[in-house]
Amino acid sequence: MVGYDPKADGRNISNFEVAVAGSVSGLVTRVLISPLDIIKIRFQLQIERLSRSDPNAKYHGILQAGRQILQEEGPTAFWKGHIPAQLLSIGYGAVQFLSFELLTELVHRASVHDARDFSVHFVCGGLSACVATLAVHPVDVLRTRFAAQGEPRVYKTLRDAVVTMYRTEGPLVFYKGLNPTMLAIFPYAGFQFSFYSSLKHAYEWVMPAEGRKDGNLKNLLCGSGAGVISKTLTYPLDLFKKRLQVGGFEQARATFGQQIFIGSYEVSSAVLTKRIEPTSVLFMCFFEED
């Protein structure tokens, strides 16, 4: 069960196990979705329309972008910034799931609200994501910079990136995009946890008793649905965050974007394709005991 379950009869896992499960699920998820994440970030930072009709657009589709990146930068390009991305996923997963567990338990012990209610999961999920974001946002900025740079690379190593960014842009560079991130992450994570819980109840209501035995399939489907819904509702703020994180870094992405405006949902197809996988894998990998 994700979150505190007052009816678990002592079967709730320990806080340490929650943190470890969150970290491992984040690690596995990041390995699997890194190529799609690279394409998503390139799409977000390309200012031209994602359309074949725009002669200035370097990328105009998921498959085309994948082939283009592979041809120009090689297969390792799909794992650019993988070390900071893994640090981000491991740290974020541990803090988020542990915070969510503690907050839902606190709500249960301090009030008459059911810890499994939609509203409780929304608020606790949002707050846990905010705590995790504050803890790992500098790593998120580093990951975005690595994923955004083309060839030749501006930053050769993680240490080089940290030193260069600090010297040229100051310490606040590591918190660029924090405001829209916090504004977006609360409703996104809140919807993710609450819709996941609601979709699980709907799945159990729709599926016959013999079809409920495959818990992994349930987690995969419900996690996918929760991810698509929550990302669709909060996507524009994610786009703003990425643009702010690469502010002052335009020379590294000059080959795939000029400064004109695109619609906030222009790259949503790639984002939703990417979002289905990590959310479903995240909840499937996280230990559940129904």
LINGIQUI-V696206 format. One line per field, one symbol per residue. ss: DSSP state (H for helix, E for strand, C for the rest). A space follows every 10 residues. Layout:
ss = ???
This chain:
ss = CCCCCCCCCC CCCCHHHHHH HHHHHHHHHH HHHHHHHHHH HHHHHCCCCC CCCCCCCCCC CHHHHHHHHH HHHCHHHHHC CHHHHHHHHH HHHHHHHHHH HHHHHHHHHH CCCCCCCHHH HHHHHHHHHH HHHHHHHHHH HHHHHHHHCC CCCCCCCHHH HHHHHHHHHC HHHHHCCHHH HHHHHHHHHH HHHHHHHHHH HHHHHHCCHH HHCCHHHHHH HHHHHHHHHH HHHHHHHHHH HHHHHCCCCH HHHHHHCCCC CCCCCCCHHH HHHHHHHHHH HHHHHCCCCC
